[in-house]
């Protein structure tokens, strides 16, 4: 319960929580923190501002290349970051144009 409360409070911050379940334990509580089936709520009914937790059981990846686990657990982070920016009313910066080349740097033909 304390973890659920902490995650809901932290959902207002620019952070992501990644949990990898190792071993044969029952991970139902971790799956609830992941909140893929609906918003995470405290006992008093306060809902998380956004989903910041990603949970994956390691057993699903133990025979896969290690990059597969990394890609899977990190896949939601960009969406979580954009969600936070939108909640703050922040838009991404426009990319800067490339610097102009001086005549000394121009390629020789």
C-alpha positions in Angstrom: 0.0 0.0 0.0 2.8 2.4 0.8 4.4 1.7 -2.6 1.2 2.4 -4.4 0.8 5.7 -2.5 4.4 6.7 -3.3 3.9 5.9 -7.0 0.7 7.9 -7.2 2.5 10.9 -5.5 5.5 10.5 -7.9 3.3 10.4 -10.9 3.3 14.2 -10.9 7.1 14.2 -11.3 9.3 13.7 -14.4 10.3 10.2 -13.6 9.8 6.6 -14.7 10.0 3.5 -12.6 11.2 0.3 -14.2 10.8 -3.0 -12.3 12.2 -6.4 -13.5 10.8 -9.3 -11.5 13.4 -12.0 -10.9 12.6 -15.5 -9.7 9.4 -17.4 -9.2 7.6 -15.0 -6.9 4.0 -13.8 -7.3 4.3 -10.5 -9.1 0.6 -9.5 -9.0 1.4 -6.4 -6.9 4.0 -5.3 -9.4 1.6 -5.8 -12.3 -0.9 -3.6 -10.4 1.7 -0.9 -10.1 2.3 -1.1 -13.9 -1.3 0.1 -14.3 -1.7 -1.2 -17.9 -5.3 -2.2 -17.1 -6.4 1.2 -15.8 -5.1 4.1 -13.7 -3.3 3.3 -10.5 -5.2 4.6 -7.4 -4.5 5.1 -3.8 -6.8 3.6 -1.1 -8.6 6.9 -0.9 -9.2 6.9 -4.6 -6.6 9.4 -5.8 -5.6 8.4 -9.3 -2.1 8.6 -10.7 -1.5 11.6 -13.0 0.0 9.3 -15.5 1.5 5.8 -15.8 5.1 6.0 -14.7 5.8 2.3 -13.9 6.9 -0.4 -16.3 7.1 -4.0 -15.0 8.4 -7.0 -16.8 9.1 -10.5 -15.4 12.6 -11.6 -16.3 11.5 -15.2 -17.0 9.9 -14.0 -20.2 13.3 -12.8 -21.4 15.8 -15.3 -19.9 16.4 -17.0 -23.3 16.3 -13.8 -25.3 19.3 -11.5 -26.1 19.7 -9.0 -23.2 18.9 -6.2 -25.6 15.4 -7.5 -25.9 14.7 -7.0 -22.2 16.3 -3.5 -22.3 14.2 -2.4 -25.4 11.0 -3.7 -23.8 11.3 -2.1 -20.4 12.5 1.2 -21.9 9.9 1.3 -24.7 7.4 3.3 -22.6 9.8 5.9 -21.3 9.5 8.3 -24.3 5.7 8.3 -24.1 5.9 8.8 -20.3 8.2 11.8 -20.9 5.9 13.4 -23.5 2.9 12.8 -21.3 4.7 14.7 -18.5 5.6 17.6 -20.9 2.0 17.8 -22.1 0.7 17.9 -18.5 3.0 20.8 -17.8 1.9 22.6 -21.0 5.4 22.4 -22.4 6.1 21.9 -26.1 9.3 20.5 -27.5 11.9 22.9 -28.8 12.2 23.3 -32.5 15.4 21.8 -33.8 18.1 24.3 -34.5 19.3 24.7 -38.1 22.8 23.3 -38.9 25.6 25.8 -38.6 26.5 27.6 -41.8 29.8 26.5 -43.3 32.4 29.2 -43.7 34.2 29.4 -47.0 37.3 27.7 -45.5 35.1 24.7 -44.6 33.4 24.4 -47.9 34.1 21.2 -49.7 36.6 21.4 -52.6 35.2 20.3 -56.0 
